[in-house]
Amino acid sequence: MKRKWILLLLAGWVTITGGLFLSGLSGTIAEQQFGLSNNVRKLIQGLVMSGLVVPPILYLYQHVYRLTGVKPKKPVYSWKSAYHFITGVLLAIVLASLGFMIATSQGWIVIEQWHTPDYWFAALLINSIIAFLYEALPEELALRGMIYDVLRHRFSTWLAVLFQTLLFVCVPIAVHQIEAIVGLAPGNVINLPYIILILCFGICLQLLRLWTGSLWTTIGFHLAFLEISRFVIFSHGYDAPPIITYHDSLLGLGGVFISFYMIVIGGIIVSLFILGAKRFIRKRA
């Protein structure tokens, strides 16, 4: 029994890591065998990813409840809290908008053109569905959900946040190594900027769950961050013009300021402020 939390932790991490590798492999095989388009290949990856990760994690969650001895009336993934999905999406949009306002006022970027939705809406919708199935839903349920809850059973809140984030960073690194071993082209470039990004992103997402008590906030924020990055800030390769065409006078650093400092670091600051305010109110009550 004393080691059950370690087995649950390992099972959760292997599930998300194995799902990510196998979904990428399925997409590659489908593309090679059937000559599928890029969107169809990604959709297959998304369906495989959610199919391999979501049911096992929900099953493992029942063991987490037995481990902790507490089964909440409204789990963090409950549909009754799905409205927090909008909370996460709106927060990411507000932070990105503030970033564009600051970058524009400082002359770091110059907005050249706004494209109407008929140019990009269909591509955005398709990519959002794929990103929800492939990234936002399975990753949040496994990492910011089950794995964090297992860690929280054994450690303080902040240690659990730290350890969950380190395990999050280890997922793409492990998948990258497995792909190299079996001879597949790596899905991501693993370098220091990427590691710093996902390290901070993991902390941001976990803090969002802490102050709302819902995984739907992290799912919404995660999805919005991806789509803002892909269709506004670093838009390329999605068969559609970006929502905004702008000139980055800082040779790419303006976009980094908006995506990393304003959305990710800004999300951390907002979450810490709200958590601090809630703690202060509780003490005064």
C-alpha positions as CSV (number, residue, x, y, z in Angstrom):
1,M,0.0,0.0,0.0
2,K,2.8,2.4,0.8
3,R,4.1,2.1,-2.7
4,K,0.8,2.3,-4.4
5,W,1.2,6.0,-5.1
6,I,4.4,5.4,-6.9
7,L,2.7,2.7,-9.1
8,L,-0.1,5.1,-9.9
9,L,2.3,7.9,-10.7
10,L,4.3,5.6,-13.0
11,A,1.1,4.3,-14.6
12,G,-0.2,7.8,-15.3
13,W,3.2,9.0,-16.7
14,V,3.6,5.9,-18.9
15,T,0.0,6.3,-20.2
16,I,0.5,9.9,-21.4
17,T,4.0,9.2,-22.7
18,G,3.0,6.0,-24.5
19,G,-0.1,7.7,-25.9
20,L,1.9,10.5,-27.3
21,F,4.4,8.2,-29.0
22,L,1.8,5.8,-30.4
23,S,-0.4,8.6,-31.6
24,G,2.5,10.1,-33.5
25,L,3.4,6.7,-34.9
26,S,-0.2,6.0,-36.0
27,G,-0.3,9.3,-37.9
28,T,3.0,8.6,-39.6
29,I,1.9,5.1,-40.7
30,A,-1.5,6.3,-41.9
31,E,0.2,9.1,-43.9
32,Q,2.7,6.7,-45.5
33,Q,0.1,3.9,-46.2
34,F,-2.8,6.0,-47.4
35,G,-1.3,9.3,-48.5
36,L,-3.6,11.3,-46.2
37,S,-3.7,15.0,-46.0
38,N,-1.9,16.8,-43.1
39,N,-5.2,17.6,-41.3
40,V,-6.5,14.0,-41.6
41,R,-3.2,12.7,-40.3
42,K,-3.3,15.0,-37.3
43,L,-7.0,14.2,-36.7
44,I,-6.0,10.5,-36.5
45,Q,-3.3,11.3,-34.1
46,G,-5.7,13.3,-31.9
47,L,-8.3,10.5,-31.9
48,V,-5.6,7.9,-31.0
49,M,-4.1,10.1,-28.4
50,S,-7.4,10.7,-26.6
51,G,-8.5,7.1,-27.1
52,L,-5.3,5.8,-25.5
53,V,-5.1,8.3,-22.7
54,V,-8.5,9.5,-21.5
55,P,-10.2,6.1,-20.6
56,P,-7.1,4.7,-18.8
57,I,-6.6,7.9,-16.8
58,L,-10.3,8.0,-15.8
59,Y,-9.9,4.4,-14.7
60,L,-6.8,5.2,-12.7
61,Y,-8.5,8.1,-11.1
62,Q,-10.8,5.6,-9.3
63,H,-7.6,4.1,-7.7
64,V,-6.4,7.6,-6.8
65,Y,-9.7,8.1,-4.9
66,R,-9.2,4.8,-3.0
67,L,-5.6,5.8,-2.2
68,T,-6.7,9.2,-0.8
69,G,-9.8,7.9,0.8
70,V,-11.8,10.8,-0.6
71,K,-13.9,10.9,-3.7
72,P,-15.2,14.5,-4.4
73,K,-18.8,15.1,-5.3
74,K,-17.6,17.1,-8.2
75,P,-14.3,15.9,-9.6
76,V,-11.9,18.3,-11.2
77,Y,-12.8,17.0,-14.6
78,S,-16.6,17.1,-14.0
79,W,-18.8,18.4,-16.8
80,K,-20.5,20.6,-14.2
81,S,-17.4,22.8,-14.2
82,A,-17.1,22.9,-18.0
83,Y,-18.0,26.6,-17.9
84,H,-14.4,27.2,-16.6
85,F,-13.3,26.3,-20.1
86,I,-14.4,29.8,-21.1
87,T,-12.4,31.2,-18.1
88,G,-9.2,29.7,-19.4
89,V,-9.8,30.8,-23.0
90,L,-10.7,34.4,-22.0
91,L,-7.7,34.7,-19.8
92,A,-5.3,33.7,-22.5
93,I,-7.1,36.1,-25.0
94,V,-6.9,39.0,-22.6
95,L,-3.2,38.4,-21.8
96,A,-2.4,38.1,-25.5
97,S,-4.4,41.3,-26.3
98,L,-2.5,43.2,-23.6
99,G,0.7,41.9,-25.0
100,F,-0.1,43.2,-28.5
101,M,-1.1,46.5,-27.0
102,I,2.2,46.9,-25.1
103,A,4.3,45.6,-28.0
104,T,2.5,48.0,-30.5
105,S,2.8,51.0,-28.2
106,Q,6.6,50.3,-27.7
107,G,7.1,49.9,-31.5
108,W,8.2,46.3,-31.1
109,I,5.6,45.2,-33.6
110,V,3.6,47.0,-36.3
111,I,0.2,45.6,-37.2
112,E,-0.2,45.6,-41.0
113,Q,-3.5,43.9,-41.6
114,W,-6.4,42.2,-39.9
115,H,-7.8,39.3,-42.0
116,T,-11.6,38.6,-41.8
117,P,-12.8,35.3,-40.4
118,D,-13.7,33.9,-43.8
119,Y,-10.0,33.5,-44.5
120,W,-9.0,31.7,-41.3
121,F,-12.0,30.5,-39.4
122,A,-12.3,27.0,-40.9
123,A,-8.7,26.3,-40.5
124,L,-8.8,27.6,-36.9
125,L,-11.8,25.4,-36.1
126,I,-10.3,22.2,-37.5
127,N,-7.0,22.8,-35.7
128,S,-8.8,23.5,-32.5
129,I,-10.6,20.2,-32.6
130,I,-7.3,18.4,-33.4
131,A,-5.5,20.3,-30.6
132,F,-8.2,19.5,-28.1
133,L,-8.0,15.8,-28.8
134,Y,-4.3,15.5,-29.3
135,E,-2.9,18.0,-26.7
136,A,-5.2,19.9,-24.4
137,L,-7.6,17.2,-23.1
138,P,-5.3,14.2,-22.6
139,E,-2.4,16.2,-21.3
140,E,-4.4,18.2,-18.8
141,L,-6.4,15.2,-17.5
142,A,-3.2,13.1,-17.0
143,L,-0.7,15.7,-15.9
144,R,-2.5,18.6,-14.2
145,G,-5.2,16.1,-13.1
146,M,-4.4,12.6,-12.0
147,I,-0.6,12.9,-11.7
148,Y,-0.8,16.1,-9.7
149,D,-3.4,14.5,-7.4
150,V,-1.2,11.5,-6.7
151,L,1.7,13.8,-5.9
152,R,-0.4,16.1,-3.7
153,H,-1.4,13.0,-1.7
154,R,2.3,12.7,-0.7
155,F,3.7,16.2,-0.9
156,S,2.9,19.8,-0.1
157,T,1.1,21.8,-2.8
158,W,4.2,23.6,-4.1
159,L,6.3,20.5,-4.2
160,A,3.5,18.7,-6.1
161,V,3.3,21.5,-8.6
162,L,7.1,21.3,-9.1
163,F,7.3,17.5,-9.5
164,Q,4.3,17.5,-11.8
165,T,6.0,20.1,-14.0
166,L,9.2,18.2,-14.1
167,L,7.3,15.0,-15.2
168,F,5.6,17.1,-17.8
169,V,9.0,18.2,-19.2
170,C,10.1,14.6,-19.2
171,V,7.2,13.5,-21.5
172,P,8.4,15.1,-24.8
173,I,12.0,14.3,-24.0
174,A,11.2,10.6,-23.5
175,V,9.1,10.5,-26.6
176,H,11.9,12.2,-28.6
177,Q,14.3,9.5,-27.4
178,I,11.9,6.7,-28.2
179,E,11.4,8.1,-31.7
180,A,15.1,8.3,-32.2
181,I,15.6,4.7,-31.1
182,V,13.0,3.3,-33.5
183,G,14.1,5.5,-36.4
184,L,11.2,8.0,-36.6
185,A,11.6,11.6,-37.4
186,P,11.2,13.5,-34.1
187,G,7.9,15.4,-33.6
188,N,9.6,18.2,-31.6
189,V,12.9,19.9,-31.5
190,I,14.2,19.5,-27.9
191,N,16.4,22.5,-27.0
192,L,16.8,24.9,-24.0
193,P,14.2,27.5,-25.1
194,Y,11.6,24.7,-25.6
195,I,12.3,23.2,-22.2
196,I,12.0,26.6,-20.5
197,L,8.7,27.2,-22.3
198,I,7.1,23.9,-21.3
199,L,8.5,24.2,-17.8
200,C,6.9,27.6,-17.2
201,F,3.8,26.5,-19.2
202,G,3.3,23.5,-16.9
203,I,3.6,25.7,-13.8
204,C,1.1,28.2,-15.3
205,L,-1.5,25.5,-16.1
206,Q,-1.2,23.8,-12.7
207,L,-1.7,27.2,-10.9
208,L,-4.8,27.8,-13.0
209,R,-6.3,24.6,-11.8
210,L,-5.5,25.5,-8.2
211,W,-7.4,28.7,-8.1
212,T,-10.4,27.5,-10.1
213,G,-10.5,23.9,-8.9
214,S,-11.3,22.7,-12.4
215,L,-9.3,21.1,-15.1
216,W,-11.5,22.8,-17.7
217,T,-9.7,26.1,-17.0
218,T,-6.4,24.5,-17.9
219,I,-7.9,22.8,-20.9
220,G,-9.3,26.1,-22.2
221,F,-6.1,28.1,-21.5
222,H,-4.0,25.4,-23.1
223,L,-6.1,25.3,-26.2
224,A,-6.3,29.1,-26.5
225,F,-2.5,29.4,-26.1
226,L,-1.9,26.9,-28.9
227,E,-4.4,28.6,-31.3
228,I,-3.1,32.1,-30.5
229,S,0.4,30.9,-31.1
230,R,-0.5,29.2,-34.4
231,F,-2.9,31.6,-35.9
232,V,-1.8,35.0,-34.5
233,I,1.8,35.0,-33.4
234,F,3.8,32.3,-35.2
235,S,1.3,31.5,-38.0
236,H,2.6,29.2,-40.7
237,G,1.8,25.9,-42.2
238,Y,-1.9,25.8,-41.4
239,D,-3.2,26.4,-45.0
240,A,-4.7,29.8,-44.0
241,P,-3.6,33.4,-43.5
242,P,-3.1,34.5,-39.9
243,I,-5.7,36.5,-38.1
244,I,-3.2,39.4,-37.9
245,T,-0.3,40.2,-40.2
246,Y,2.3,42.2,-38.4
247,H,5.9,43.2,-38.7
248,D,8.2,42.3,-35.8
249,S,10.9,44.9,-35.6
250,L,12.7,42.9,-32.9
251,L,13.4,40.0,-35.3
252,G,11.0,37.7,-33.6
253,L,11.3,38.9,-30.0
254,G,8.0,40.8,-30.2
255,G,6.2,37.5,-30.7
256,V,8.1,35.8,-28.0
257,F,7.2,38.7,-25.6
258,I,3.5,38.1,-26.3
259,S,3.5,34.3,-26.2
260,F,5.9,33.7,-23.4
261,Y,6.1,36.7,-21.2
262,M,2.5,38.0,-21.5
263,I,0.5,34.7,-21.8
264,V,2.6,32.2,-19.9
265,I,4.4,34.3,-17.3
266,G,1.4,36.6,-17.1
267,G,-0.8,33.6,-16.4
268,I,1.5,32.6,-13.6
269,I,1.4,36.1,-12.1
270,V,-2.4,36.4,-12.3
271,S,-2.8,32.9,-10.7
272,L,-0.4,33.7,-7.9
273,F,-2.2,37.0,-7.3
274,I,-5.6,35.3,-7.1
275,L,-4.3,32.5,-4.9
276,G,-2.7,35.0,-2.6
277,A,-5.9,37.1,-2.5
278,K,-8.0,34.0,-1.7
279,R,-5.6,33.0,1.1
280,F,-5.6,36.5,2.6
281,I,-9.4,36.6,2.5
282,R,-9.6,33.2,4.3
283,K,-7.3,34.4,7.0
284,R,-9.3,37.5,7.5
285,A,-12.6,35.6,7.7
